[in-house]
Every structure is written in structure tokens, then in C-alpha cells.
Amino acid sequence: MKSKNEHVDSDMQHFTNKLGLIIENVLQNFQVNFFKGLTFLPDMAMHFGSFVVKEDFTRVTGQSDLIDGIGIIFHNIFEDSGDTGKGNHKTNGPMEPPYVRIFPYAISQTLQFKKNTQVSHVSISISAQYLRNFLKEESEYFAYLFDSANSFWIEELMTDDILRTVNDIVKKEEPGNLKSFYYKMKAMELLFYLFESLKKRESGRTLKLNAKEIQAVYDVRDKIVSSLSNHSAIAELKQIAGMNEFKLRKIFKQVFGMGIYDYYQHLRMKEAARLLSEEKLSVSEAGYQMGFENLGHFTKVFEKHIGNKPKKYIQLIDTLR
């Protein structure tokens, strides 16, 4: 009799084989908590799950059988609390930061996995033509996604609608009937909220990116994240990226949807919000820890990025508990 994990591994292999992917040499590095994969070929596929990394390893992603395939990953947005309705596993390992990423399969990703790290995801693979048809008259605004060079790379901030829909997909009990139809509609709902958010970005000519430039801009992002209480000087960021200031600012905004300083301030306020809601710091303590000397300035910046003043934010969080 097969163990539960062997059944999960078998489901993963069956799903990836349908997409023309080979992952047998990857599965040995994971302890899979749960996994579900659905194919709506030749247009789209979706899979979601949670796993723990057993050993440090690097994986280079490959192509799929989807024509001009575009990958969309909602990474570590939901927590594997053990009450998913799809596996009842619970893990306590550290989780890597969440992100929402859009990329063409034509550009391979080099993914680094660290031992004992917990990873969760919802991933959608979709053909460029199907996505274009889905967007219809709005597709012109997202022309960079359909460039034949397939050289875009986008990372988007998570919205409340995206978070809610991801958790609907993962944690709600699946229907007794029409399961495939249900999950396809939820995938389309998730795409709607994602592109609604992307539509807010400034339009304009985009640069065609190569793997080296993408890695450089992520190195810059990692430096920003490493010191949220103190903004890194642009001279240091230029040196890290190995490019001039104009190009760095252009690529950074193209990938992350906002300028370097605005991105820094947004992450800074997200961390301040966490300190207020989870660590129970006072407004002045959170502001000071984030490097603010003027409480009024902290309040103004917090409201711009979070949507409410710090005290109002605390009240709203308390009412939701």
C-alpha cells in the first residue's frame, strides 16, 4: 500500500508529465505536505501546494508544452496551517518572503532552496494567446507580455483581493461536483485581480531584459530589504547592480512597479504595520524602530502606503481579531 506522500508524489508526476516537465530528480529534495494540479490544456494549468525543503539545492526551471507559456506564481502568500482541507499537515519551518511573480517560460529561473524552509504556492501557467483573448480590448495595455522576444519580468505587490482569492483556492473545501469548472473560475478570478493591480502601473516603453539584468535588480532589492530602517545610497545600489543610475531606476520600476525609494518606503511601512499588529509595539516605538525621528512624518508616510493612520490601523486590526 502506498503512503500518503507517495500518492502526492505520484499526483505531481502525473500533472507535470501532462505539461511536458520532468521533475523526478527534484521531488527527492522535498517533503510534500499537499499538492493539487489541474490542467485546462492547451490553454492553462494551475497547481498549488505546500512542502518543506529537505536539503539545500538549486533548481533551474524549464519550458512547458504550453505555447508561449507565461508563468504566474503566488509564492508563500498562504500559510500551511494544517487546516487546508487538502492534507492536514502542519509544519513550523521558516518561510521565505511572499511575492507575486509573472515571467515567460522562455527565461529560465534559477531557484535556491534552503534546508528546512517551508514553501507554499499557487501557480498558474497560461498560453500568451489565451491570456490575450481573456484580456480582449485591455490587452494593448499589457503589450509587453506578448512581445515575441519574451523578455519581460514582473513582480507585483499582493492586494487584499489576491490574498483572499488565493486562500479561497487553497483552504476552502472543493465542491462535490464540477470541480474542474470551479477551479478554472477561481484561477480566472485570481488573474482578474492581478491584472486589475497591474493596470495601475504607468504605461510606457519597456526594456527587454536578460537574465543578468534581472538578477542584478533582485540583488538591489535584497539590499533594500536587508536594512529597512536605513535607506541604501543610490551610489551603493548602482555598484551592486553594475549599471548606471538611469538604467537601474528604469529596470527596477519596470520589474517592481514603483521607484526604488517608493518601494523602500512601502516595504518599510509593511514592516511597521507588522510591528504594530504582531509585535504590539506602540506607534512611536514602531516609528523609531523603522528609523523615523519625527512621529508626524511617520504617520503621514504610513497612511500613504497602508491606507490608514497607525492608530486607526491598530483599531481596524483589533476589530478583525
GUGU-487699 format. One record per residue (C-alpha): residue number from 1; x, y, z; residue in one letter. Coordinates in pm, 1 decimal, decimal comma, padded with zeros to 6 digits, always signed. Example, Ala and Ser with C-alpha at 12.3 -4.5 7.8 and 13.67 -1.06 7.14 Angstrom:
# GUGU-487699
[rec 1 [+01230,0 -00450,0 +00780,0] A]
[rec 2 [+01367,0 -00106,0 +00714,0] S]
# end
This chain:
# GUGU-487699
[rec 1 [+00000,0 +00000,0 +00000,0] M]
[rec 2 [+00137,3 +00340,9 -00092,9] K]
[rec 3 [+00196,9 +00603,9 +00176,1] S]
[rec 4 [+00017,6 +00939,3 +00155,7] K]
[rec 5 [+00333,0 +01114,9 +00042,3] N]
[rec 6 [+00389,2 +00859,0 -00233,7] E]
[rec 7 [+00038,3 +00931,7 -00358,7] H]
[rec 8 [+00119,2 +01304,7 -00356,8] V]
[rec 9 [+00444,1 +01245,2 -00547,2] D]
[rec 10 [+00253,3 +01034,9 -00799,1] S]
[rec 11 [-00003,9 +01312,9 -00845,3] D]
[rec 12 [+00275,2 +01565,6 -00902,9] M]
[rec 13 [+00445,2 +01344,5 -01160,4] Q]
[rec 14 [+00117,1 +01283,0 -01342,2] H]
[rec 15 [+00045,2 +01657,5 -01352,0] F]
[rec 16 [+00392,6 +01762,6 -01467,6] T]
[rec 17 [+00404,3 +01487,9 -01730,9] N]
[rec 18 [+00090,9 +01637,8 -01885,6] K]
[rec 19 [+00278,7 +01968,0 -01916,5] L]
[rec 20 [+00591,7 +01809,8 -02060,6] G]
[rec 21 [+00800,0 +01872,5 -01747,7] L]
[rec 22 [+01043,5 +01631,6 -01581,4] I]
[rec 23 [+01076,0 +01665,8 -01202,3] I]
[rec 24 [+01175,6 +01321,5 -01077,3] E]
[rec 25 [+01519,2 +01449,9 -00973,5] N]
[rec 26 [+01355,1 +01740,9 -00788,4] V]
[rec 27 [+01098,6 +01553,3 -00577,6] L]
[rec 28 [+01365,3 +01382,9 -00367,3] Q]
[rec 29 [+01454,2 +01722,9 -00217,2] N]
[rec 30 [+01103,7 +01792,1 -00084,2] F]
[rec 31 [+00874,1 +01665,4 +00187,1] Q]
[rec 32 [+00538,3 +01738,0 +00023,3] V]
[rec 33 [+00256,8 +01834,3 +00261,1] N]
[rec 34 [-00014,2 +01856,4 -00001,5] F]
[rec 35 [-00045,9 +01913,3 -00374,9] F]
[rec 36 [-00324,0 +01958,2 -00628,9] K]
[rec 37 [-00274,2 +02008,0 -01002,0] G]
[rec 38 [-00535,3 +02084,7 -01266,1] L]
[rec 39 [-00486,8 +02109,8 -01641,8] T]
[rec 40 [-00708,0 +02303,5 -01879,8] F]
[rec 41 [-00495,2 +02226,2 -02182,7] L]
[rec 42 [-00395,3 +02356,4 -02427,9] P]
[rec 43 [-00461,9 +02694,4 -02267,9] D]
[rec 44 [-00390,5 +02685,9 -01897,2] M]
[rec 45 [-00289,8 +02482,5 -01593,3] A]
[rec 46 [-00292,6 +02553,3 -01220,3] M]
[rec 47 [-00131,0 +02381,7 -00925,4] H]
[rec 48 [-00097,2 +02462,8 -00558,5] F]
[rec 49 [+00054,4 +02305,1 -00254,1] G]
[rec 50 [+00299,9 +02319,6 +00030,1] S]
[rec 51 [+00628,0 +02146,0 +00101,5] F]
[rec 52 [+00936,7 +02152,6 +00322,0] V]
[rec 53 [+01285,2 +02152,5 +00169,4] V]
[rec 54 [+01487,4 +01852,5 +00291,2] K]
[rec 55 [+01827,1 +01957,2 +00153,3] E]
[rec 56 [+01991,9 +02271,2 +00014,5] D]
[rec 57 [+01968,0 +02261,9 -00362,7] F]
[rec 58 [+01933,8 +02472,5 -00676,3] T]
[rec 59 [+01675,5 +02417,7 -00947,7] R]
[rec 60 [+01670,6 +02572,3 -01294,4] V]
[rec 61 [+01317,0 +02591,2 -01430,4] T]
[rec 62 [+01241,2 +02465,5 -01780,1] G]
[rec 63 [+00995,2 +02508,5 -02064,8] Q]
[rec 64 [+00644,7 +02363,7 -02067,5] S]
[rec 65 [+00429,7 +02237,6 -02352,4] D]
[rec 66 [+00211,2 +02549,5 -02333,7] L]
[rec 67 [+00274,7 +02760,2 -02645,1] I]
[rec 68 [+00447,6 +03087,4 -02548,0] D]
[rec 69 [+00375,5 +02994,4 -02188,9] G]
[rec 70 [+00359,4 +03258,9 -01916,2] I]
[rec 71 [+00410,2 +03161,1 -01554,1] G]
[rec 72 [+00239,0 +03337,0 -01263,2] I]
[rec 73 [+00343,9 +03238,2 -00912,0] I]
[rec 74 [+00179,7 +03342,4 -00585,5] F]
[rec 75 [+00460,0 +03237,5 -00351,1] H]
[rec 76 [+00422,3 +03196,8 +00027,2] N]
[rec 77 [+00104,2 +03405,9 +00034,7] I]
[rec 78 [-00089,4 +03146,7 +00233,3] F]
[rec 79 [+00038,6 +02967,0 +00540,8] E]
[rec 80 [+00028,2 +02590,2 +00568,7] D]
[rec 81 [-00154,9 +02597,2 +00900,0] S]
[rec 82 [-00257,8 +02234,7 +00889,5] G]
[rec 83 [-00622,8 +02319,1 +00817,7] D]
[rec 84 [-00621,7 +02329,6 +00439,5] T]
[rec 85 [-00883,4 +02065,7 +00386,3] G]
[rec 86 [-00638,4 +01901,9 +00147,1] K]
[rec 87 [-00385,7 +01725,7 +00363,2] G]
[rec 88 [-00398,4 +01830,2 +00728,1] N]
[rec 89 [-00023,3 +01869,9 +00756,1] H]
[rec 90 [+00143,3 +02125,7 +00974,8] K]
[rec 91 [+00498,7 +02249,6 +00954,9] T]
[rec 92 [+00684,7 +02503,1 +01163,3] N]
[rec 93 [+00988,7 +02576,0 +00947,4] G]
[rec 94 [+01080,7 +02930,7 +00845,0] P]
[rec 95 [+00903,9 +03071,9 +00540,2] M]
[rec 96 [+01069,3 +03282,0 +00272,0] E]
[rec 97 [+00917,1 +03623,5 +00189,1] P]
[rec 98 [+00596,6 +03624,1 -00019,9] P]
[rec 99 [+00584,6 +03750,5 -00376,7] Y]
[rec 100 [+00366,2 +03754,3 -00687,1] V]
[rec 101 [+00576,9 +03699,8 -00999,0] R]
[rec 102 [+00499,1 +03692,7 -01372,8] I]
[rec 103 [+00756,0 +03563,5 -01619,6] F]
[rec 104 [+00783,2 +03390,5 -01958,1] P]
[rec 105 [+00891,3 +03028,0 -01956,5] Y]
[rec 106 [+01137,6 +03127,2 -02227,7] A]
[rec 107 [+01350,8 +03282,2 -01947,5] I]
[rec 108 [+01456,1 +03009,7 -01705,0] S]
[rec 109 [+01466,3 +03082,2 -01333,5] Q]
[rec 110 [+01743,6 +02970,4 -01101,4] T]
[rec 111 [+01573,9 +02893,8 -00771,7] L]
[rec 112 [+01767,4 +02849,5 -00448,6] Q]
[rec 113 [+01611,1 +02627,9 -00180,8] F]
[rec 114 [+01740,3 +02613,9 +00176,9] K]
[rec 115 [+01712,2 +02309,7 +00400,3] K]
[rec 116 [+01411,8 +02306,0 +00640,5] N]
[rec 117 [+01249,6 +02602,8 +00467,9] T]
[rec 118 [+00871,2 +02587,7 +00429,9] Q]
[rec 119 [+00734,2 +02682,4 +00087,4] V]
[rec 120 [+00375,3 +02728,3 -00027,6] S]
[rec 121 [+00245,8 +02840,5 -00365,6] H]
[rec 122 [-00035,8 +02880,6 -00612,1] V]
[rec 123 [+00097,1 +02870,1 -00969,2] S]
[rec 124 [-00083,7 +02937,9 -01295,3] I]
[rec 125 [+00064,6 +02856,8 -01635,4] S]
[rec 126 [-00115,2 +03015,6 -01929,0] I]
[rec 127 [-00056,4 +03049,2 -02301,8] S]
[rec 128 [+00008,0 +03403,8 -02421,3] A]
[rec 129 [-00266,2 +03386,8 -02685,0] Q]
[rec 130 [-00525,8 +03262,4 -02438,4] Y]
[rec 131 [-00433,0 +03540,6 -02196,4] L]
[rec 132 [-00456,3 +03796,6 -02475,5] R]
[rec 133 [-00804,5 +03670,7 -02563,9] N]
[rec 134 [-00902,3 +03685,7 -02197,6] F]
[rec 135 [-00789,5 +04049,2 -02170,4] L]
[rec 136 [-00957,4 +04142,4 -02501,9] K]
[rec 137 [-00951,7 +04520,4 -02554,6] E]
[rec 138 [-00735,2 +04567,4 -02243,6] E]
[rec 139 [-00456,3 +04353,8 -02392,3] S]
[rec 140 [-00295,7 +04656,2 -02561,1] E]
[rec 141 [-00210,3 +04796,9 -02219,1] Y]
[rec 142 [-00014,4 +04479,9 -02140,8] F]
[rec 143 [+00158,5 +04455,1 -02478,3] A]
[rec 144 [+00493,0 +04380,8 -02307,9] Y]
[rec 145 [+00355,4 +04039,5 -02205,3] L]
[rec 146 [+00303,9 +03939,2 -02566,9] F]
[rec 147 [+00633,9 +04057,0 -02711,0] D]
[rec 148 [+00772,7 +03782,3 -02929,6] S]
[rec 149 [+01111,2 +03827,2 -02759,8] A]
[rec 150 [+00958,3 +03706,6 -02430,1] N]
[rec 151 [+01193,3 +03923,4 -02225,7] S]
[rec 152 [+00968,1 +04076,4 -01957,8] F]
[rec 153 [+00983,9 +04008,0 -01585,5] W]
[rec 154 [+00726,5 +04143,4 -01339,0] I]
[rec 155 [+00687,3 +04127,1 -00963,3] E]
[rec 156 [+00365,8 +04266,8 -00819,9] E]
[rec 157 [+00262,5 +04356,7 -00467,2] L]
[rec 158 [-00004,5 +04147,9 -00302,5] M]
[rec 159 [-00351,3 +04302,9 -00267,7] T]
[rec 160 [-00627,6 +04203,7 -00026,7] D]
[rec 161 [-00832,8 +04065,7 -00318,2] D]
[rec 162 [-00541,2 +03849,8 -00434,5] I]
[rec 163 [-00482,4 +03722,8 -00080,6] L]
[rec 164 [-00849,1 +03638,3 -00030,2] R]
[rec 165 [-00878,2 +03455,1 -00362,6] T]
[rec 166 [-00558,6 +03255,0 -00307,4] V]
[rec 167 [-00688,5 +03139,6 +00028,5] N]
[rec 168 [-01027,0 +03055,1 -00126,1] D]
[rec 169 [-00847,7 +02827,7 -00372,6] I]
[rec 170 [-00629,6 +02656,9 -00115,1] V]
[rec 171 [-00828,4 +02643,7 +00205,3] K]
[rec 172 [-01194,6 +02616,7 +00109,9] K]
[rec 173 [-01345,0 +02273,9 +00064,4] E]
[rec 174 [-01368,2 +02187,8 -00302,8] E]
[rec 175 [-01718,7 +02135,9 -00443,2] P]
[rec 176 [-01862,8 +01787,8 -00475,9] G]
[rec 177 [-01941,1 +01843,9 -00843,7] N]
[rec 178 [-01790,9 +02044,5 -01129,7] L]
[rec 179 [-01450,6 +02060,3 -00959,1] K]
[rec 180 [-01256,2 +02140,1 -01273,7] S]
[rec 181 [-01500,2 +02417,9 -01365,6] F]
[rec 182 [-01481,0 +02560,7 -01012,2] Y]
[rec 183 [-01100,8 +02576,5 -01009,1] Y]
[rec 184 [-01084,3 +02725,0 -01357,2] K]
[rec 185 [-01320,2 +03004,4 -01249,9] M]
[rec 186 [-01112,9 +03067,5 -00936,3] K]
[rec 187 [-00797,1 +03083,2 -01148,8] A]
[rec 188 [-00962,7 +03339,6 -01375,8] M]
[rec 189 [-01077,3 +03537,7 -01072,1] E]
[rec 190 [-00720,1 +03542,3 -00944,1] L]
[rec 191 [-00596,5 +03662,8 -01284,2] L]
[rec 192 [-00859,1 +03937,3 -01283,4] F]
[rec 193 [-00740,9 +04079,1 -00951,1] Y]
[rec 194 [-00377,5 +04051,4 -01053,5] L]
[rec 195 [-00427,9 +04239,2 -01379,4] F]
[rec 196 [-00650,2 +04492,7 -01207,6] E]
[rec 197 [-00349,3 +04569,7 -00988,3] S]
[rec 198 [-00104,4 +04568,4 -01281,2] L]
[rec 199 [-00325,6 +04814,9 -01470,4] K]
[rec 200 [-00235,6 +05080,0 -01211,1] K]
[rec 201 [+00124,9 +05080,2 -01327,9] R]
[rec 202 [+00247,1 +05355,6 -01553,7] E]
[rec 203 [+00241,5 +05260,0 -01918,3] S]
[rec 204 [+00536,9 +05324,5 -02145,2] G]
[rec 205 [+00812,6 +05160,3 -02341,5] R]
[rec 206 [+00968,8 +04867,9 -02161,5] T]
[rec 207 [+01325,7 +04747,1 -02181,1] L]
[rec 208 [+01396,8 +04393,7 -02296,2] K]
[rec 209 [+01564,7 +04220,8 -02005,1] L]
[rec 210 [+01818,7 +03943,2 -01990,6] N]
[rec 211 [+01889,0 +03705,3 -01702,6] A]
[rec 212 [+02188,9 +03907,2 -01581,7] K]
[rec 213 [+01986,8 +04228,9 -01557,6] E]
[rec 214 [+01704,9 +04051,4 -01375,4] I]
[rec 215 [+01948,2 +03905,9 -01122,5] Q]
[rec 216 [+02111,5 +04247,2 -01076,1] A]
[rec 217 [+01784,3 +04418,7 -00992,3] V]
[rec 218 [+01697,5 +04143,7 -00742,7] Y]
[rec 219 [+02038,5 +04191,7 -00578,5] D]
[rec 220 [+01944,8 +04558,1 -00537,3] V]
[rec 221 [+01605,9 +04463,0 -00395,9] R]
[rec 222 [+01769,0 +04224,0 -00147,7] D]
[rec 223 [+01999,0 +04502,0 -00029,9] K]
[rec 224 [+01699,9 +04732,1 +00026,1] I]
[rec 225 [+01513,2 +04463,0 +00220,2] V]
[rec 226 [+01815,9 +04389,7 +00439,2] S]
[rec 227 [+01807,2 +04734,7 +00600,5] S]
[rec 228 [+01458,4 +04884,0 +00611,7] L]
[rec 229 [+01545,4 +05126,4 +00892,3] S]
[rec 230 [+01816,2 +05290,7 +00680,8] N]
[rec 231 [+01781,2 +05363,6 +00308,9] H]
[rec 232 [+02076,3 +05249,3 +00099,1] S]
[rec 233 [+02256,0 +05518,9 -00100,8] A]
[rec 234 [+02198,0 +05510,1 -00475,7] I]
[rec 235 [+02575,5 +05500,1 -00529,5] A]
[rec 236 [+02593,3 +05170,3 -00340,0] E]
[rec 237 [+02292,9 +05028,6 -00528,4] L]
[rec 238 [+02448,2 +05123,5 -00862,9] K]
[rec 239 [+02764,7 +04937,9 -00767,3] Q]
[rec 240 [+02566,2 +04629,9 -00664,5] I]
[rec 241 [+02373,6 +04632,7 -00993,6] A]
[rec 242 [+02674,9 +04709,9 -01211,1] G]
[rec 243 [+02480,9 +04961,9 -01419,0] M]
[rec 244 [+02427,7 +05336,5 -01437,6] N]
[rec 245 [+02163,4 +05510,8 -01229,6] E]
[rec 246 [+01919,3 +05576,4 -01516,3] F]
[rec 247 [+01915,6 +05213,9 -01628,8] K]
[rec 248 [+01889,1 +05083,8 -01273,4] L]
[rec 249 [+01591,9 +05306,9 -01193,3] R]
[rec 250 [+01423,1 +05216,9 -01522,6] K]
[rec 251 [+01459,8 +04839,7 -01479,7] I]
[rec 252 [+01369,9 +04848,6 -01110,1] F]
[rec 253 [+01045,9 +05034,1 -01178,1] K]
[rec 254 [+00966,2 +04807,8 -01471,5] Q]
[rec 255 [+01004,0 +04493,0 -01260,4] V]
[rec 256 [+00858,9 +04607,8 -00927,5] F]
[rec 257 [+00607,5 +04868,7 -01043,4] G]
[rec 258 [+00744,5 +05159,8 -00840,9] M]
[rec 259 [+01063,4 +05356,7 -00798,6] G]
[rec 260 [+01344,8 +05248,4 -00568,8] I]
[rec 261 [+01260,9 +05492,6 -00289,2] Y]
[rec 262 [+00884,6 +05433,4 -00304,5] D]
[rec 263 [+00946,0 +05058,2 -00296,1] Y]
[rec 264 [+01171,6 +05101,4 +00008,0] Y]
[rec 265 [+00910,0 +05313,7 +00184,1] Q]
[rec 266 [+00634,6 +05065,5 +00103,8] H]
[rec 267 [+00827,0 +04770,5 +00248,8] L]
[rec 268 [+00925,0 +04988,4 +00543,2] R]
[rec 269 [+00558,4 +05064,6 +00619,5] M]
[rec 270 [+00459,8 +04699,6 +00571,7] K]
[rec 271 [+00714,7 +04610,4 +00838,5] E]
[rec 272 [+00587,5 +04892,8 +01060,9] A]
[rec 273 [+00234,2 +04753,8 +01022,6] A]
[rec 274 [+00361,7 +04410,9 +01126,2] R]
[rec 275 [+00530,9 +04558,9 +01432,5] L]
[rec 276 [+00203,9 +04727,7 +01531,4] L]
[rec 277 [-00020,7 +04425,9 +01472,0] S]
[rec 278 [+00200,2 +04130,7 +01566,7] E]
[rec 279 [+00469,0 +04266,6 +01798,3] E]
[rec 280 [+00222,1 +04505,2 +01969,2] K]
[rec 281 [+00464,1 +04797,3 +01957,1] L]
[rec 282 [+00329,1 +05146,4 +02017,4] S]
[rec 283 [+00312,9 +05390,2 +01725,2] V]
[rec 284 [+00617,3 +05579,6 +01849,3] S]
[rec 285 [+00812,4 +05254,8 +01908,0] E]
[rec 286 [+00734,3 +05124,2 +01558,0] A]
[rec 287 [+00826,0 +05457,4 +01400,1] G]
[rec 288 [+01153,1 +05476,2 +01590,8] Y]
[rec 289 [+01244,0 +05116,3 +01501,8] Q]
[rec 290 [+01185,9 +05197,9 +01133,9] M]
[rec 291 [+01427,1 +05491,3 +01158,7] G]
[rec 292 [+01184,1 +05784,3 +01198,0] F]
[rec 293 [+01266,0 +06064,3 +01440,3] E]
[rec 294 [+00952,4 +06266,4 +01360,8] N]
[rec 295 [+00628,4 +06089,1 +01459,9] L]
[rec 296 [+00419,3 +06315,2 +01235,5] G]
[rec 297 [+00629,5 +06222,5 +00932,6] H]
[rec 298 [+00598,3 +05853,7 +01017,5] F]
[rec 299 [+00218,9 +05885,7 +01041,2] T]
[rec 300 [+00199,8 +06060,4 +00703,5] K]
[rec 301 [+00414,9 +05800,4 +00524,9] V]
[rec 302 [+00229,6 +05513,7 +00694,6] F]
[rec 303 [-00108,6 +05645,0 +00580,9] E]
[rec 304 [+00015,6 +05687,4 +00222,4] K]
[rec 305 [+00128,6 +05325,2 +00193,3] H]
[rec 306 [-00108,2 +05137,7 +00426,6] I]
[rec 307 [-00424,0 +05342,1 +00375,6] G]
[rec 308 [-00486,2 +05444,3 +00736,1] N]
[rec 309 [-00302,4 +05631,2 +01008,8] K]
[rec 310 [-00120,6 +05399,2 +01251,6] P]
[rec 311 [-00371,2 +05431,7 +01538,3] K]
[rec 312 [-00666,2 +05375,3 +01305,3] K]
[rec 313 [-00486,2 +05076,5 +01156,9] Y]
[rec 314 [-00442,6 +04923,2 +01504,3] I]
[rec 315 [-00814,4 +04974,3 +01576,4] Q]
[rec 316 [-00911,4 +04803,2 +01249,6] L]
[rec 317 [-00681,2 +04509,2 +01319,6] I]
[rec 318 [-00823,8 +04471,8 +01669,1] D]
[rec 319 [-01180,8 +04460,0 +01536,3] T]
[rec 320 [-01087,9 +04179,1 +01297,4] L]
[rec 321 [-00947,0 +03958,9 +01570,8] R]
# end
